[in-house]
Amino acid sequence: MNLTHHFLLSMPQLTDEVFGRSVIYLLDHSDDGAWGVVVNKPIGLQLGDVFSQLDIPNENDALGNRAVLRGGPVDQQNGIVLHPPGPCFEGTQDFAGGVSVSSSRDVLEALAAGEEPADYLVLLGHAGWSAGQLESEIADNAWLTNPATANILFNTELDDRRSAVAQGIGIDLNVLHTQAGHA
């Protein structure tokens, strides 16, 4: 099963800082591996901090207070902007499921200027799996999967994304246990 454009919901036994209690949006999944971004964990950095570090003028305080997310443990020094397709920037790549990733300065300049994209997530880093690794982790009960929705990506508060994904598959997070199996 191809899980591109799906959410991964971490199970309770994943307790590390990056993946514990995480929701991952899978951008690509194939026989060669998978990659995606954690979409519910702020890194402790605001978008205004990023604008300041890059000398990008921003007059919109609300925009400057927007959280930057920890996209994952790979390439944490590189930022990406996840957004619906439409605006195309120097480093834009379109993905199945109706999302694009832009990784060039011009997307940040557009955001600071109040231009498109209107819906977006700014992330540092991403998550990646080698061929067969994600499938093995799913078989070991580390992740639950659910088709992704733009509403959860762009319109659901960070603290509510995990429960929104769980509700989408009929799971009550309060009854998940660290061990799978039956008696």
TORMAR-111944 format. One record per residue (C-alpha): residue number from 1; chain; x, y, z. Coordinates in nm, 2 decimals. Layout:
N
SITE;NUM;A;X;Y;Z .
...
END
This chain:
183
SITE;1;A;0.00;0.00;0.00 .
SITE;2;A;0.13;0.34;-0.09 .
SITE;3;A;0.10;0.58;0.20 .
SITE;4;A;0.18;0.90;0.02 .
SITE;5;A;-0.05;1.18;0.14 .
SITE;6;A;-0.13;0.99;0.46 .
SITE;7;A;-0.07;1.08;0.83 .
SITE;8;A;0.13;0.86;1.06 .
SITE;9;A;0.02;0.87;1.42 .
SITE;10;A;0.28;0.76;1.66 .
SITE;11;A;0.18;0.49;1.91 .
SITE;12;A;0.26;0.52;2.28 .
SITE;13;A;0.57;0.31;2.27 .
SITE;14;A;0.75;0.58;2.07 .
SITE;15;A;0.87;0.81;2.34 .
SITE;16;A;1.17;0.99;2.20 .
SITE;17;A;1.16;1.37;2.16 .
SITE;18;A;1.12;1.37;1.78 .
SITE;19;A;0.86;1.09;1.72 .
SITE;20;A;0.68;1.06;2.06 .
SITE;21;A;0.32;1.19;2.03 .
SITE;22;A;0.39;1.30;1.68 .
SITE;23;A;0.18;1.33;1.36 .
SITE;24;A;0.38;1.29;1.04 .
SITE;25;A;0.25;1.39;0.70 .
SITE;26;A;0.40;1.15;0.44 .
SITE;27;A;0.50;1.34;0.13 .
SITE;28;A;0.64;1.04;-0.06 .
SITE;29;A;0.63;0.66;-0.01 .
SITE;30;A;0.76;0.41;-0.26 .
SITE;31;A;0.96;0.09;-0.28 .
SITE;32;A;1.27;0.30;-0.23 .
SITE;33;A;1.16;0.44;0.11 .
SITE;34;A;0.95;0.73;0.25 .
SITE;35;A;0.99;1.08;0.37 .
SITE;36;A;0.76;1.33;0.54 .
SITE;37;A;0.74;1.60;0.80 .
SITE;38;A;0.63;1.61;1.17 .
SITE;39;A;0.33;1.86;1.16 .
SITE;40;A;0.25;1.90;1.53 .
SITE;41;A;0.57;1.99;1.72 .
SITE;42;A;0.69;2.35;1.75 .
SITE;43;A;1.07;2.39;1.76 .
SITE;44;A;1.06;2.69;2.00 .
SITE;45;A;1.13;2.94;1.71 .
SITE;46;A;0.89;3.19;1.56 .
SITE;47;A;0.86;3.28;1.20 .
SITE;48;A;0.96;3.64;1.29 .
SITE;49;A;1.29;3.50;1.42 .
SITE;50;A;1.35;3.33;1.09 .
SITE;51;A;1.27;3.66;0.90 .
SITE;52;A;1.51;3.85;1.13 .
SITE;53;A;1.79;3.59;1.08 .
SITE;54;A;1.75;3.62;0.71 .
SITE;55;A;1.71;4.00;0.70 .
SITE;56;A;1.36;3.97;0.55 .
SITE;57;A;1.14;4.27;0.64 .
SITE;58;A;0.81;4.18;0.81 .
SITE;59;A;0.56;4.43;0.95 .
SITE;60;A;0.30;4.17;1.04 .
SITE;61;A;0.34;4.09;1.41 .
SITE;62;A;0.08;3.80;1.40 .
SITE;63;A;0.27;3.64;1.12 .
SITE;64;A;0.60;3.69;1.31 .
SITE;65;A;0.46;3.50;1.61 .
SITE;66;A;0.37;3.19;1.41 .
SITE;67;A;0.55;2.88;1.53 .
SITE;68;A;0.82;2.71;1.32 .
SITE;69;A;0.78;2.33;1.34 .
SITE;70;A;1.04;2.05;1.40 .
SITE;71;A;0.99;1.87;1.07 .
SITE;72;A;1.21;1.58;1.17 .
SITE;73;A;1.56;1.47;1.26 .
SITE;74;A;1.71;1.49;0.91 .
SITE;75;A;1.85;1.81;0.77 .
SITE;76;A;1.74;2.02;1.07 .
SITE;77;A;1.92;2.32;0.95 .
SITE;78;A;1.72;2.34;0.63 .
SITE;79;A;1.38;2.50;0.62 .
SITE;80;A;1.08;2.41;0.41 .
SITE;81;A;0.74;2.56;0.36 .
SITE;82;A;0.45;2.31;0.31 .
SITE;83;A;0.16;2.47;0.13 .
SITE;84;A;-0.12;2.39;-0.12 .
SITE;85;A;-0.02;2.40;-0.49 .
SITE;86;A;-0.05;2.72;-0.68 .
SITE;87;A;0.22;2.96;-0.60 .
SITE;88;A;0.55;2.85;-0.75 .
SITE;89;A;0.88;2.95;-0.61 .
SITE;90;A;1.24;2.89;-0.71 .
SITE;91;A;1.26;2.57;-0.50 .
SITE;92;A;0.90;2.44;-0.53 .
SITE;93;A;0.82;2.07;-0.57 .
SITE;94;A;0.46;1.95;-0.61 .
SITE;95;A;0.35;1.62;-0.45 .
SITE;96;A;0.05;1.39;-0.48 .
SITE;97;A;-0.24;1.48;-0.26 .
SITE;98;A;-0.25;1.85;-0.34 .
SITE;99;A;0.05;1.98;-0.15 .
SITE;100;A;0.37;2.15;-0.25 .
SITE;101;A;0.70;2.20;-0.07 .
SITE;102;A;0.91;2.52;-0.13 .
SITE;103;A;1.26;2.56;0.01 .
SITE;104;A;1.39;2.88;-0.13 .
SITE;105;A;1.42;3.23;0.02 .
SITE;106;A;1.15;3.37;-0.21 .
SITE;107;A;0.87;3.18;-0.05 .
SITE;108;A;0.96;3.34;0.29 .
SITE;109;A;0.98;3.68;0.13 .
SITE;110;A;0.63;3.62;-0.02 .
SITE;111;A;0.50;3.52;0.33 .
SITE;112;A;0.65;3.83;0.49 .
SITE;113;A;0.50;4.05;0.22 .
SITE;114;A;0.15;3.90;0.28 .
SITE;115;A;0.14;3.72;-0.05 .
SITE;116;A;0.04;3.36;-0.14 .
SITE;117;A;0.04;3.10;-0.01 .
SITE;118;A;-0.22;3.18;0.25 .
SITE;119;A;-0.21;2.83;0.41 .
SITE;120;A;0.13;2.70;0.50 .
SITE;121;A;0.35;2.53;0.76 .
SITE;122;A;0.72;2.64;0.81 .
SITE;123;A;0.94;2.35;0.92 .
SITE;124;A;1.30;2.27;0.99 .
SITE;125;A;1.41;1.92;0.89 .
SITE;126;A;1.22;1.62;0.78 .
SITE;127;A;1.18;1.25;0.86 .
SITE;128;A;1.30;0.97;0.63 .
SITE;129;A;1.29;0.59;0.61 .
SITE;130;A;1.49;0.35;0.40 .
SITE;131;A;1.33;0.09;0.18 .
SITE;132;A;1.11;-0.13;0.39 .
SITE;133;A;1.18;0.05;0.71 .
SITE;134;A;0.85;0.22;0.75 .
SITE;135;A;0.65;-0.09;0.66 .
SITE;136;A;0.85;-0.28;0.93 .
SITE;137;A;0.77;-0.01;1.19 .
SITE;138;A;0.40;-0.02;1.10 .
SITE;139;A;0.40;-0.40;1.13 .
SITE;140;A;0.57;-0.36;1.47 .
SITE;141;A;0.28;-0.14;1.58 .
SITE;142;A;0.48;0.19;1.60 .
SITE;143;A;0.24;0.38;1.37 .
SITE;144;A;-0.12;0.41;1.28 .
SITE;145;A;-0.20;0.55;0.93 .
SITE;146;A;-0.49;0.77;0.81 .
SITE;147;A;-0.54;0.95;0.48 .
SITE;148;A;-0.44;1.31;0.52 .
SITE;149;A;-0.67;1.61;0.49 .
SITE;150;A;-0.57;1.97;0.42 .
SITE;151;A;-0.81;2.07;0.70 .
SITE;152;A;-0.59;1.90;0.96 .
SITE;153;A;-0.27;2.02;0.80 .
SITE;154;A;-0.36;2.39;0.77 .
SITE;155;A;-0.67;2.46;0.98 .
SITE;156;A;-0.63;2.25;1.30 .
SITE;157;A;-0.44;2.39;1.60 .
SITE;158;A;-0.10;2.22;1.66 .
SITE;159;A;-0.22;2.07;2.00 .
SITE;160;A;-0.53;1.93;1.83 .
SITE;161;A;-0.38;1.76;1.53 .
SITE;162;A;-0.30;1.43;1.70 .
SITE;163;A;-0.65;1.38;1.83 .
SITE;164;A;-0.80;1.49;1.50 .
SITE;165;A;-0.60;1.23;1.31 .
SITE;166;A;-0.69;0.96;1.57 .
SITE;167;A;-1.06;1.06;1.55 .
SITE;168;A;-1.04;1.02;1.17 .
SITE;169;A;-0.97;0.65;1.22 .
SITE;170;A;-1.20;0.60;1.51 .
SITE;171;A;-0.93;0.58;1.78 .
SITE;172;A;-0.96;0.73;2.13 .
SITE;173;A;-0.60;0.83;2.23 .
SITE;174;A;-0.69;0.77;2.59 .
SITE;175;A;-0.72;0.40;2.54 .
SITE;176;A;-0.40;0.34;2.34 .
SITE;177;A;-0.15;0.11;2.52 .
SITE;178;A;0.22;0.05;2.47 .
SITE;179;A;0.17;-0.32;2.40 .
SITE;180;A;-0.01;-0.47;2.11 .
SITE;181;A;-0.17;-0.82;2.10 .
SITE;182;A;-0.44;-1.01;2.27 .
SITE;183;A;-0.49;-1.22;2.58 .
END
